[in-house]
Amino acid sequence: MHVKHYFAVVIFWKILSLVIADSLYNTSGIDLSECKISQLGIEYKGFINITVSGFRCQLWTTARLLHKNINDTDFPEKSTELAKNYCRNPTRDRRGPWCYTLDSTVIDEECDIPLCDYKGKYY
């Protein structure tokens, strides 16, 4: 009988912790085409295609030749084609979203993607 009670309590606390975590960190109302949730920005799905220095981004399908370890599954869209030439972070680079540039003097550079502000909190 004690074992059943123990498991019921464990399940109760698991559910409660999930509910509390969801209410504290609920990001369902955030438009990921406007901002990034984390510094890494691996979830960012926006349309910015210019780097911090103003260089235009290259298509990710073309950039495959530069970085052979990047796959479709590394993008939030799950497709290099759908990622077009938008700033993304398929390599989980600590700089955050970046892209290969069209400028021959700068191979790749990070992009200025704002952090999300959700109900007065920055994520």
C-alpha positions as a Markdown table, in Angstrom:
| # | Residue | x | y | z |
|---|---|---|---|---|
| 1 | Met | 0.0 | 0.0 | 0.0 |
| 2 | His | 2.8 | 2.4 | 0.8 |
| 3 | Val | 4.4 | 1.8 | -2.6 |
| 4 | Lys | 1.2 | 2.9 | -4.4 |
| 5 | His | 1.0 | 6.0 | -2.2 |
| 6 | Tyr | 4.7 | 6.8 | -2.9 |
| 7 | Phe | 4.2 | 6.6 | -6.7 |
| 8 | Ala | 1.1 | 8.7 | -6.5 |
| 9 | Val | 3.0 | 11.4 | -4.7 |
| 10 | Val | 5.9 | 11.2 | -7.2 |
| 11 | Ile | 3.5 | 11.6 | -10.1 |
| 12 | Phe | 1.7 | 14.5 | -8.4 |
| 13 | Trp | 5.0 | 16.4 | -7.9 |
| 14 | Lys | 6.2 | 15.7 | -11.5 |
| 15 | Ile | 2.9 | 17.1 | -12.9 |
| 16 | Leu | 3.1 | 20.1 | -10.5 |
| 17 | Ser | 6.7 | 20.9 | -11.5 |
| 18 | Leu | 5.7 | 20.8 | -15.2 |
| 19 | Val | 2.8 | 23.1 | -14.6 |
| 20 | Ile | 4.9 | 25.6 | -12.6 |
| 21 | Ala | 7.7 | 25.5 | -15.2 |
| 22 | Asp | 5.3 | 26.1 | -18.0 |
| 23 | Ser | 3.8 | 29.1 | -16.3 |
| 24 | Leu | 7.2 | 30.6 | -15.5 |
| 25 | Tyr | 8.7 | 29.9 | -18.9 |
| 26 | Asn | 5.7 | 29.7 | -21.2 |
| 27 | Thr | 7.0 | 30.8 | -24.6 |
| 28 | Ser | 3.9 | 29.8 | -26.6 |
| 29 | Gly | 3.0 | 33.4 | -27.2 |
| 30 | Ile | 6.3 | 34.4 | -28.6 |
| 31 | Asp | 6.7 | 34.9 | -32.4 |
| 32 | Leu | 10.0 | 33.3 | -33.2 |
| 33 | Ser | 10.1 | 35.1 | -36.5 |
| 34 | Glu | 10.7 | 38.3 | -34.6 |
| 35 | Cys | 13.3 | 37.3 | -31.9 |
| 36 | Lys | 15.3 | 34.6 | -30.3 |
| 37 | Ile | 14.6 | 33.0 | -26.9 |
| 38 | Ser | 18.2 | 32.1 | -26.0 |
| 39 | Gln | 21.6 | 33.6 | -26.8 |
| 40 | Leu | 22.3 | 30.6 | -29.0 |
| 41 | Gly | 19.1 | 31.3 | -31.0 |
| 42 | Ile | 18.8 | 27.8 | -32.4 |
| 43 | Glu | 15.0 | 28.2 | -32.4 |
| 44 | Tyr | 15.0 | 31.5 | -34.3 |
| 45 | Lys | 12.8 | 31.3 | -37.5 |
| 46 | Gly | 12.9 | 34.9 | -38.6 |
| 47 | Phe | 13.7 | 36.6 | -41.9 |
| 48 | Ile | 16.8 | 38.7 | -41.1 |
| 49 | Asn | 19.5 | 38.0 | -43.8 |
| 50 | Ile | 22.0 | 40.7 | -43.0 |
| 51 | Thr | 25.0 | 40.3 | -40.7 |
| 52 | Val | 26.0 | 42.8 | -37.9 |
| 53 | Ser | 28.4 | 44.5 | -40.3 |
| 54 | Gly | 25.8 | 44.7 | -43.1 |
| 55 | Phe | 26.9 | 41.8 | -45.3 |
| 56 | Arg | 24.1 | 40.0 | -47.2 |
| 57 | Cys | 23.7 | 36.3 | -46.3 |
| 58 | Gln | 24.3 | 33.5 | -48.8 |
| 59 | Leu | 21.8 | 30.7 | -49.4 |
| 60 | Trp | 22.2 | 27.8 | -47.0 |
| 61 | Thr | 21.9 | 25.4 | -50.0 |
| 62 | Thr | 25.0 | 27.1 | -51.6 |
| 63 | Ala | 26.8 | 27.3 | -48.2 |
| 64 | Arg | 26.7 | 23.5 | -47.9 |
| 65 | Leu | 29.9 | 23.5 | -50.0 |
| 66 | Leu | 31.6 | 25.5 | -47.2 |
| 67 | His | 30.4 | 23.5 | -44.2 |
| 68 | Lys | 29.8 | 19.9 | -45.1 |
| 69 | Asn | 28.7 | 19.0 | -41.5 |
| 70 | Ile | 25.5 | 21.1 | -41.7 |
| 71 | Asn | 22.4 | 19.0 | -42.3 |
| 72 | Asp | 18.7 | 19.8 | -42.9 |
| 73 | Thr | 17.9 | 18.7 | -39.3 |
| 74 | Asp | 20.2 | 21.4 | -37.9 |
| 75 | Phe | 17.7 | 24.1 | -38.9 |
| 76 | Pro | 14.4 | 24.9 | -37.1 |
| 77 | Glu | 12.6 | 24.5 | -40.4 |
| 78 | Lys | 14.4 | 21.1 | -40.8 |
| 79 | Ser | 15.4 | 22.2 | -44.3 |
| 80 | Thr | 18.3 | 24.2 | -45.8 |
| 81 | Glu | 16.1 | 25.1 | -48.6 |
| 82 | Leu | 13.4 | 26.6 | -46.3 |
| 83 | Ala | 16.1 | 28.4 | -44.3 |
| 84 | Lys | 16.9 | 30.3 | -47.5 |
| 85 | Asn | 19.5 | 32.9 | -46.7 |
| 86 | Tyr | 18.2 | 33.8 | -43.3 |
| 87 | Cys | 20.4 | 34.0 | -40.2 |
| 88 | Arg | 20.4 | 30.7 | -38.3 |
| 89 | Asn | 22.6 | 28.8 | -35.9 |
| 90 | Pro | 22.8 | 25.2 | -37.3 |
| 91 | Thr | 26.2 | 24.7 | -35.5 |
| 92 | Arg | 25.1 | 25.9 | -32.1 |
| 93 | Asp | 27.8 | 28.6 | -32.3 |
| 94 | Arg | 28.0 | 30.6 | -29.1 |
| 95 | Arg | 27.7 | 33.8 | -31.1 |
| 96 | Gly | 24.1 | 33.0 | -31.9 |
| 97 | Pro | 22.5 | 33.1 | -35.3 |
| 98 | Trp | 24.9 | 33.7 | -38.1 |
| 99 | Cys | 25.3 | 33.1 | -41.8 |
| 100 | Tyr | 27.8 | 32.7 | -44.6 |
| 101 | Thr | 28.2 | 36.0 | -46.4 |
| 102 | Leu | 28.2 | 36.9 | -50.1 |
| 103 | Asp | 31.3 | 39.0 | -49.5 |
| 104 | Ser | 34.6 | 37.2 | -50.4 |
| 105 | Thr | 36.5 | 38.9 | -47.6 |
| 106 | Val | 34.1 | 37.7 | -44.8 |
| 107 | Ile | 33.2 | 34.0 | -44.8 |
| 108 | Asp | 30.7 | 34.1 | -42.0 |
| 109 | Glu | 29.4 | 36.5 | -39.4 |
| 110 | Glu | 26.8 | 36.7 | -36.7 |
| 111 | Cys | 23.5 | 38.5 | -37.1 |
| 112 | Asp | 21.9 | 41.0 | -34.7 |
| 113 | Ile | 18.8 | 39.1 | -33.6 |
| 114 | Pro | 17.0 | 40.7 | -30.6 |
| 115 | Leu | 16.2 | 38.6 | -27.5 |
| 116 | Cys | 12.4 | 38.1 | -27.0 |
| 117 | Asp | 10.6 | 40.2 | -24.5 |
| 118 | Tyr | 7.6 | 38.3 | -23.2 |
| 119 | Lys | 5.5 | 39.9 | -20.5 |
| 120 | Gly | 8.4 | 42.1 | -19.5 |
| 121 | Lys | 10.9 | 39.2 | -19.2 |
| 122 | Tyr | 13.8 | 38.7 | -21.6 |
| 123 | Tyr | 14.6 | 35.1 | -22.4 |
